[in-house]
Amino acid sequence: MTRLLPLVAAFAAALLICMGYYAWTVLWPGAGGQLPFDLRVLGYSATEAQRYLLALSDDARAVYLLEMRWLGLAFRVVLGSALLLGSWHLSRGRAAWRRGVFLFLALAWMGADAAENLLVNEMLLRGPVALDRALVDWASLFTRLKFVLLAVCGVALFGLWRQRRGG
C-alpha cells in the first residue's frame, strides 16, 4: 500500500493539471475571465451564477459539461482514493473509531464534490434563464463545503504524517 499511495497521488496531480489546463484555456476565457463555479472557494450568489452563465460561451459550456465532468469524476475517485489510502496507512495503530473519523472525512469530501458537480451540471444545463435560486444556493454550499473538507483532510493527514515521523 505504501508503494501505491505515491502513484495514486501522482495520478491525482496529473488529473488536476489537465483540469487546470481546460479551466485556464477554455472556461476562464470562455466566460469573460470569470472563475468557473468549481474554483470559487467562497461560493457564489444567484446573481453571480446568472452572470457567469450569461457570459459562458457555447464552446466553454460544452467543455464544462463533457471534458470537465469526466475529468472531475476521475479526479474525485483518484484523489479520494489517495486520501483514503493515506488516512488508512498513516492512522495505523490508532483506535478503530479514530481511523474511522479520518476515513469519514475523505468520504465526506468525495460526497461533497460529487454533489457539487451534479448541481453545477444542472445549472449549466438549465442556463441563465431557467436558473433556480435554491439550486444555486445548494451548489454554492457544496462548493464551499468541498474546500473546507479538503482543507480538513489535508491538515489531518499532515498531522498524522508528523506524528508518524515523531515530530
C-alpha positions, 0 to 999 in steps of 0.5 A: 500500500505504501508503494501505491499511495505515491502513484495514486497521488501522482495520478491525482496531480496529473488529473488536476493539471489537465483540469487546470489546463481546460479551466485556464484555456477554455472556461476562464476565457470562455466566460469573460475571465470569470472563475468557473463555479468549481474554483470559487472557494467562497461560493457564489450568489444567484446573481453571480451564477446568472452572470457567469452563465450569461457570459459562458460561451457555447464552446466553454459550456460544452467543455464544462459539461463533457471534458470537465465532468469526466475529468472531475469524476476521475479526479474525485475517485483518484484523489479520494482514493489517495486520501483514503489510502493515506488516512488508512496507512498513516492512522495505523495503530490508532483506535478503530473509531479514530481511523474511522473519523479520518476515513469519514472525512475523505468520504465526506469530501468525495460526497461533497464534490460529487454533489457539487458537480451534479448541481453545477451540471444542472445549472449549466444545463438549465442556463441563465434563464431557467436558473433556480435560486435554491439550486444555486444556493445548494451548489454554492454550499457544496462548493464551499463545503468541498474546500473546507473538507479538503482543507480538513483532510489535508491538515489531518493527514499532515498531522498524522504524517508528523506524528508518524515521523515523531515530530 
